[in-house]
Amino acid sequence: QVQLVSSGGGLVQAGGSLRLSCVASGSILSINRMGWYRQAQVKQRELVAYITSGGSTNYADSVKGRFAISRDYAKNTVYLQMNSLKPEDTAVYYCNAEILQREVPGRYLEFWGQGTLVTVSS
């Protein structure tokens, strides 16, 4: 069984910073892409950023230059450093990963974390 556990959300004033973390654990052979999505109230879930196994990154236009995604491959952990936060960044942030499990060889499956709330006050 694979689990993604995220942490680091909270309440911050506009212009402030937060760092999210997400750890993948369980019967893991390999992890391909890891990333973060977010869902604000009455909106669809959207991609924030992802990082591949090779270290390539991709960001939503709305967070470019403010957020930075990184990864500790040895710890199966992905981070999201969020700077210059804006009220419109308020959302539940979900960790996502494509994982190859020992029990399901040959196919990467997608897993989600439980979500962590980020609230940015104006």
Buried (B, 14 or more C-beta within 10 A) or exposed (E): EBEBBBBBBEEBEEEBEBBBBBBBEBEBEEBBBBBBBBBBEEEEBEBBBBBBEEEEEBBBEEBEEBBBBBBEEEEBBBBBBBBEBBEEBBBBBBBBBBBBBEEEEEEBEEBBBEBBEBBBEE
